[in-house]
Amino acid sequence: MEAQILNAGPRLKKYGITEKKKSELDTLKNLVIDAQADVQQQQVIVTSLTEKAARYQSYLLVADNNRTHALNNKNLIDQVIQNAYDLGYNSTNAFSNMISANEDTEQVASSVSTLINKLIYSVEIINKLANLVIRKKALNPLISDDLITRINAAGTDANNAVALTLVALKSTLAAEASVLESEAAITLEYKQAIKLYLTLTGQESIDTPLSLNPASDISIRALLYNAYKEAKVAYDKANIANDETSRQLNIAATNLNKAQVKLKSLQSGLAAANAAALAA
């Protein structure tokens, strides 16, 4: 009996070692299973954050494009307003110059008209004088023929002067009509330029300084300024969200890498433990 107990000792020792290794292997297997689950969980997080990062990057691109377009519109409206102001200002000067030109043209027309009246009167006097000399010549042959010729020439010249002056008057009146048309065009241009400027800026007068903050105005300028402001805020929010998502993705990628390294280490340990158990 004692011998049987002594012979069973090695078997009991061998059995105890096997159970211990089995327990260790089971523990390693459980750790591997947990590590695999952790890797899968971390992979799900990384995949989700990768998709989220792609969406937020797309949102950021759209927000950046909107901000750029809004800024271009803001700069464009400033240029248009400046052009409208310049047009209104130049139209004012042109209108003043046109009125002055119209007054000068009227003065010229009046002077030419007066000159024509005087020329016509001169022609009448010359014609009367020519008729008188011709009658006197008939009564007195001693009157020089050269005098009659000169008087007739003077009459012809006077008539020609009247004709030329009439042409000048016609040109003057045409110029005056052109000035009046130009004046009407300049007036219309001025009114439209001022109206455009006031519509764009919401100002009551072209002489009113533009507000540095048009947010309170009701105008196209205010709308475009507000649009740029909102687009800039939207971009800033999108940029912050994109940065935060990138930060979360980097952390998740680091956690996944750690989990994968841990899993590989546990798998290697389990493989080594299995090999040792089989060797024993």
The 8 nearest C-alpha neighbors of each residue, nearest first, counted from 0:
[[1, 3, 2, 4, 5, 6, 7, 8],
 [0, 2, 4, 3, 5, 6, 7, 8],
 [1, 3, 5, 0, 4, 6, 7, 8],
 [4, 2, 6, 0, 5, 1, 7, 8],
 [3, 5, 7, 1, 2, 6, 0, 8],
 [4, 6, 2, 8, 3, 7, 1, 9],
 [5, 7, 3, 4, 8, 2, 9, 10],
 [8, 6, 4, 10, 5, 9, 3, 11],
 [7, 9, 11, 5, 10, 6, 12, 4],
 [10, 8, 12, 11, 7, 13, 6, 5],
 [9, 11, 13, 7, 12, 8, 14, 6],
 [12, 10, 14, 8, 13, 9, 15, 7],
 [11, 13, 9, 15, 10, 14, 8, 16],
 [14, 12, 10, 16, 11, 15, 9, 17],
 [13, 15, 11, 17, 12, 16, 10, 18],
 [16, 14, 12, 18, 13, 17, 11, 19],
 [15, 17, 19, 13, 18, 14, 20, 12],
 [18, 16, 20, 14, 19, 15, 21, 13],
 [17, 19, 21, 15, 20, 16, 22, 14],
 [18, 20, 22, 16, 17, 21, 23, 15],
 [21, 19, 23, 17, 22, 18, 24, 16],
 [22, 20, 24, 18, 23, 19, 25, 17],
 [21, 23, 19, 25, 20, 24, 18, 26],
 [22, 24, 20, 26, 21, 25, 27, 19],
 [25, 23, 21, 27, 26, 22, 20, 28],
 [26, 24, 28, 22, 23, 27, 21, 29],
 [25, 27, 23, 29, 24, 28, 22, 30],
 [28, 26, 30, 24, 29, 25, 269, 31],
 [29, 27, 25, 31, 30, 26, 24, 32],
 [30, 28, 32, 26, 31, 27, 33, 25],
 [29, 31, 27, 33, 28, 32, 34, 26],
 [32, 30, 34, 28, 29, 33, 265, 35],
 [33, 31, 29, 35, 34, 30, 28, 36],
 [32, 34, 30, 36, 31, 35, 29, 37],
 [33, 35, 37, 31, 262, 36, 32, 30],
 [36, 34, 38, 32, 37, 33, 31, 39],
 [35, 37, 33, 39, 34, 38, 40, 32],
 [36, 38, 34, 40, 35, 39, 41, 33],
 [39, 37, 35, 41, 258, 40, 36, 42],
 [40, 38, 42, 36, 37, 41, 35, 43],
 [39, 41, 37, 43, 42, 38, 36, 44],
 [40, 42, 44, 38, 255, 43, 39, 37],
 [43, 41, 39, 45, 44, 40, 38, 46],
 [44, 42, 46, 40, 41, 45, 47, 39],
 [43, 45, 41, 47, 42, 46, 48, 40],
 [46, 44, 42, 48, 47, 43, 251, 49],
 [47, 45, 49, 43, 44, 48, 42, 50],
 [46, 48, 44, 50, 49, 45, 43, 51],
 [47, 49, 51, 45, 50, 46, 248, 52],
 [50, 48, 52, 46, 51, 47, 45, 53],
 [51, 49, 53, 47, 48, 52, 54, 46],
 [50, 52, 48, 54, 49, 53, 55, 47],
 [53, 51, 49, 55, 54, 50, 244, 48],
 [52, 54, 56, 50, 51, 55, 49, 57],
 [55, 53, 57, 51, 56, 52, 58, 50],
 [54, 56, 58, 52, 57, 241, 53, 59],
 [55, 57, 59, 53, 54, 58, 52, 241],
 [56, 58, 54, 60, 55, 59, 53, 61],
 [59, 57, 55, 61, 56, 60, 62, 54],
 [58, 60, 62, 56, 237, 57, 61, 63],
 [59, 61, 63, 57, 62, 58, 64, 56],
 [60, 62, 64, 58, 63, 59, 65, 57],
 [63, 61, 234, 59, 65, 60, 64, 66],
 [62, 64, 66, 60, 61, 65, 234, 59],
 [65, 63, 67, 61, 66, 62, 68, 60],
 [66, 64, 62, 68, 67, 63, 69, 61],
 [65, 67, 230, 63, 69, 64, 68, 231],
 [66, 68, 64, 70, 65, 69, 63, 71],
 [69, 67, 71, 65, 70, 66, 64, 72],
 [70, 68, 227, 66, 72, 71, 67, 65],
 [69, 71, 73, 67, 72, 68, 227, 66],
 [72, 70, 68, 74, 73, 69, 75, 67],
 [73, 71, 75, 69, 70, 74, 76, 68],
 [74, 72, 70, 76, 71, 75, 223, 224],
 [73, 75, 71, 77, 72, 76, 70, 78],
 [74, 76, 72, 78, 77, 73, 71, 79],
 [75, 77, 79, 73, 78, 74, 80, 72],
 [76, 78, 80, 74, 75, 79, 81, 73],
 [79, 77, 75, 81, 76, 80, 82, 74],
 [80, 78, 76, 82, 81, 77, 83, 75],
 [81, 79, 83, 77, 82, 78, 76, 196],
 [80, 82, 84, 78, 79, 83, 85, 77],
 [83, 81, 79, 85, 84, 80, 86, 78],
 [82, 84, 80, 86, 81, 196, 85, 192],
 [85, 83, 81, 87, 82, 86, 88, 80],
 [86, 84, 82, 88, 87, 83, 89, 81],
 [87, 85, 83, 89, 84, 88, 90, 82],
 [86, 88, 90, 192, 84, 189, 85, 89],
 [87, 89, 85, 91, 90, 86, 84, 92],
 [90, 88, 92, 86, 91, 87, 85, 93],
 [91, 89, 93, 87, 189, 92, 88, 86],
 [90, 92, 94, 88, 89, 93, 87, 95],
 [93, 91, 89, 95, 94, 90, 96, 88],
 [92, 94, 90, 96, 95, 91, 97, 89],
 [93, 95, 97, 91, 92, 96, 90, 185],
 [96, 94, 92, 98, 97, 93, 91, 99],
 [97, 95, 93, 99, 94, 98, 100, 92],
 [96, 98, 100, 94, 99, 95, 93, 182],
 [99, 97, 101, 95, 100, 96, 94, 102],
 [98, 100, 96, 102, 97, 101, 103, 95],
 [101, 99, 97, 103, 98, 102, 104, 96],
 [100, 102, 104, 98, 103, 99, 178, 97],
 [101, 103, 105, 99, 100, 104, 106, 98],
 [104, 102, 100, 106, 101, 105, 107, 99],
 [105, 103, 101, 107, 106, 102, 175, 100],
 [104, 106, 108, 102, 103, 107, 109, 101],
 [107, 105, 103, 109, 104, 108, 110, 102],
 [108, 106, 110, 104, 109, 105, 111, 103],
 [109, 107, 105, 111, 106, 110, 171, 112],
 [108, 110, 106, 112, 107, 111, 105, 113],
 [109, 111, 107, 113, 112, 108, 106, 114],
 [112, 110, 114, 108, 113, 109, 168, 107],
 [111, 113, 109, 115, 114, 110, 108, 116],
 [114, 112, 110, 116, 111, 115, 109, 117],
 [113, 115, 111, 117, 112, 116, 118, 110],
 [116, 114, 118, 112, 117, 113, 119, 161],
 [115, 117, 113, 119, 114, 118, 120, 112],
 [116, 118, 120, 114, 115, 119, 121, 113],
 [119, 117, 121, 115, 120, 116, 161, 122],
 [120, 118, 122, 116, 121, 117, 115, 123],
 [119, 121, 117, 123, 118, 122, 116, 124],
 [122, 120, 118, 124, 119, 123, 125, 117],
 [123, 121, 119, 125, 120, 124, 157, 154],
 [122, 124, 120, 126, 121, 125, 127, 119],
 [123, 125, 121, 127, 122, 126, 128, 120],
 [126, 124, 128, 122, 127, 123, 154, 129],
 [125, 127, 129, 123, 128, 124, 122, 130],
 [128, 126, 124, 130, 129, 125, 131, 123],
 [127, 129, 125, 131, 126, 130, 124, 132],
 [130, 128, 126, 132, 131, 127, 150, 125],
 [131, 129, 133, 127, 128, 132, 126, 134],
 [130, 132, 128, 134, 129, 133, 127, 135],
 [133, 131, 135, 129, 134, 130, 136, 128],
 [132, 134, 136, 130, 135, 131, 129, 137],
 [135, 133, 137, 131, 136, 132, 130, 138],
 [134, 136, 132, 138, 137, 133, 139, 131],
 [137, 135, 139, 133, 140, 138, 134, 142],
 [136, 138, 134, 135, 139, 140, 133, 132],
 [139, 137, 135, 136, 140, 134, 133, 141],
 [138, 140, 136, 141, 137, 135, 142, 134],
 [141, 139, 136, 142, 137, 138, 143, 135],
 [140, 142, 139, 143, 136, 144, 138, 137],
 [143, 141, 140, 136, 139, 144, 146, 135],
 [144, 142, 145, 146, 141, 147, 140, 136],
 [143, 145, 147, 146, 148, 142, 136, 149],
 [146, 144, 148, 143, 147, 149, 150, 142],
 [147, 145, 149, 143, 144, 148, 150, 142],
 [146, 148, 150, 144, 145, 149, 151, 129],
 [149, 147, 145, 151, 146, 150, 152, 144],
 [148, 150, 152, 146, 151, 147, 145, 153],
 [151, 149, 153, 147, 152, 148, 129, 146],
 [150, 152, 154, 148, 153, 149, 147, 155],
 [153, 151, 149, 155, 154, 150, 156, 148],
 [152, 154, 150, 156, 151, 155, 157, 149],
 [153, 155, 151, 157, 152, 156, 125, 122],
 [156, 154, 152, 158, 157, 153, 159, 151],
 [157, 155, 159, 153, 158, 154, 160, 152],
 [156, 158, 160, 154, 155, 159, 122, 153],
 [159, 157, 161, 155, 160, 156, 154, 162],
 [160, 158, 162, 156, 161, 157, 163, 155],
 [161, 159, 157, 163, 158, 162, 164, 156],
 [160, 162, 158, 164, 159, 163, 118, 115],
 [163, 161, 159, 165, 160, 164, 158, 166],
 [164, 162, 166, 160, 165, 161, 159, 167],
 [163, 165, 167, 161, 166, 162, 160, 168],
 [164, 166, 168, 162, 167, 163, 161, 169],
 [167, 165, 169, 163, 164, 168, 170, 162],
 [166, 168, 164, 170, 165, 169, 171, 163],
 [169, 167, 171, 165, 166, 170, 111, 164],
 [168, 170, 166, 172, 167, 171, 165, 173],
 [171, 169, 173, 167, 168, 172, 174, 166],
 [170, 172, 168, 174, 173, 169, 108, 175],
 [171, 173, 175, 169, 174, 170, 168, 176],
 [174, 172, 170, 176, 175, 171, 169, 177],
 [175, 173, 177, 171, 172, 176, 170, 178],
 [174, 176, 172, 178, 173, 177, 104, 171],
 [175, 177, 179, 173, 178, 174, 172, 180],
 [178, 176, 174, 180, 175, 179, 181, 173],
 [177, 179, 181, 175, 176, 180, 182, 101],
 [178, 180, 182, 176, 177, 181, 175, 183],
 [181, 179, 177, 183, 182, 178, 184, 176],
 [182, 180, 184, 178, 183, 179, 185, 177],
 [181, 183, 179, 185, 180, 184, 178, 97],
 [182, 184, 186, 180, 181, 185, 187, 179],
 [185, 183, 181, 187, 186, 182, 188, 180],
 [186, 184, 188, 182, 187, 183, 189, 181],
 [185, 187, 183, 189, 184, 188, 182, 190],
 [188, 186, 184, 190, 189, 185, 191, 183],
 [189, 187, 185, 191, 186, 190, 192, 184],
 [188, 190, 186, 192, 90, 87, 187, 191],
 [189, 191, 187, 193, 192, 188, 194, 186],
 [190, 192, 194, 188, 193, 189, 195, 187],
 [193, 191, 87, 195, 189, 194, 190, 83],
 [192, 194, 196, 190, 195, 191, 87, 189],
 [193, 195, 191, 197, 192, 196, 198, 190],
 [196, 194, 192, 198, 193, 197, 191, 199],
 [197, 195, 193, 199, 194, 83, 198, 80],
 [196, 198, 202, 194, 200, 201, 199, 195],
 [199, 197, 195, 201, 196, 200, 194, 218],
 [198, 200, 219, 196, 197, 220, 218, 201],
 [201, 199, 197, 202, 218, 220, 198, 196],
 [200, 202, 218, 197, 198, 217, 199, 216],
 [203, 201, 197, 200, 204, 207, 205, 209],
 [204, 202, 197, 201, 207, 205, 206, 200],
 [203, 205, 206, 207, 202, 197, 193, 208],
 [204, 206, 207, 193, 197, 202, 203, 196],
 [205, 207, 204, 208, 203, 202, 209, 84],
 [206, 208, 204, 205, 209, 202, 203, 210],
 [209, 207, 206, 210, 205, 202, 204, 211],
 [210, 208, 211, 207, 202, 200, 213, 212],
 [209, 211, 212, 213, 208, 216, 207, 202],
 [212, 210, 213, 209, 208, 214, 221, 224],
 [211, 213, 210, 214, 215, 221, 216, 209],
 [212, 214, 221, 216, 215, 210, 211, 220],
 [215, 213, 221, 216, 212, 225, 224, 222],
 [214, 216, 213, 217, 221, 212, 218, 210],
 [217, 215, 213, 214, 221, 218, 201, 200],
 [216, 218, 201, 221, 215, 219, 222, 214],
 [219, 217, 201, 221, 220, 200, 199, 216],
 [218, 220, 199, 222, 221, 223, 200, 217],
 [219, 221, 218, 223, 222, 200, 199, 224],
 [222, 220, 224, 213, 218, 214, 219, 223],
 [223, 221, 219, 225, 220, 224, 226, 218],
 [222, 224, 226, 220, 225, 221, 73, 227],
 [223, 225, 221, 227, 226, 222, 73, 220],
 [226, 224, 228, 222, 227, 223, 221, 229],
 [227, 225, 223, 229, 224, 228, 230, 222],
 [226, 228, 69, 230, 224, 225, 229, 70],
 [227, 229, 225, 231, 226, 230, 224, 232],
 [230, 228, 232, 226, 231, 227, 225, 233],
 [231, 229, 66, 227, 233, 232, 228, 226],
 [230, 232, 234, 228, 229, 233, 66, 227],
 [233, 231, 229, 235, 234, 230, 236, 228],
 [234, 232, 230, 236, 231, 235, 229, 237],
 [233, 235, 62, 237, 231, 232, 236, 238],
 [234, 236, 238, 232, 237, 233, 239, 231],
 [237, 235, 239, 233, 238, 234, 240, 232],
 [238, 236, 234, 240, 59, 235, 239, 241],
 [237, 239, 235, 241, 236, 240, 234, 59],
 [240, 238, 242, 236, 241, 237, 243, 235],
 [241, 239, 237, 243, 238, 242, 244, 236],
 [240, 242, 238, 244, 55, 239, 243, 237],
 [243, 241, 245, 239, 244, 240, 238, 246],
 [244, 242, 246, 240, 245, 241, 239, 247],
 [243, 245, 247, 241, 246, 242, 52, 248],
 [246, 244, 248, 242, 243, 247, 241, 249],
 [245, 247, 243, 249, 244, 248, 242, 250],
 [248, 246, 244, 250, 249, 245, 251, 243],
 [249, 247, 251, 245, 246, 250, 48, 252],
 [248, 250, 252, 246, 247, 251, 245, 253],
 [251, 249, 253, 247, 248, 252, 254, 246],
 [252, 250, 248, 254, 253, 249, 45, 255],
 [251, 253, 255, 249, 254, 250, 248, 45],
 [252, 254, 256, 250, 251, 255, 249, 257],
 [255, 253, 251, 257, 256, 252, 258, 250],
 [256, 254, 258, 252, 41, 257, 253, 259],
 [255, 257, 253, 259, 254, 258, 252, 260],
 [256, 258, 254, 260, 255, 259, 261, 253],
 [257, 259, 255, 261, 38, 256, 260, 262],
 [258, 260, 262, 256, 261, 257, 38, 255],
 [259, 261, 257, 263, 262, 258, 256, 264],
 [260, 262, 258, 264, 259, 263, 257, 265],
 [263, 261, 259, 265, 34, 264, 260, 266],
 [262, 264, 266, 260, 265, 261, 267, 259],
 [263, 265, 261, 267, 262, 266, 268, 260],
 [266, 264, 268, 262, 267, 263, 31, 269],
 [267, 265, 263, 269, 268, 264, 262, 270],
 [266, 268, 264, 270, 265, 269, 263, 271],
 [267, 269, 265, 271, 266, 270, 272, 264],
 [270, 268, 272, 266, 271, 267, 27, 265],
 [269, 271, 267, 273, 268, 272, 266, 274],
 [270, 272, 268, 274, 269, 273, 267, 275],
 [271, 273, 269, 275, 274, 270, 268, 276],
 [274, 272, 276, 270, 275, 271, 269, 277],
 [273, 275, 271, 277, 272, 276, 278, 270],
 [276, 274, 278, 272, 273, 277, 271, 279],
 [277, 275, 273, 279, 278, 274, 272, 20],
 [276, 278, 274, 279, 275, 273, 272, 271],
 [279, 277, 275, 276, 274, 273, 272, 271],
 [278, 276, 277, 275, 274, 17, 16, 13]]
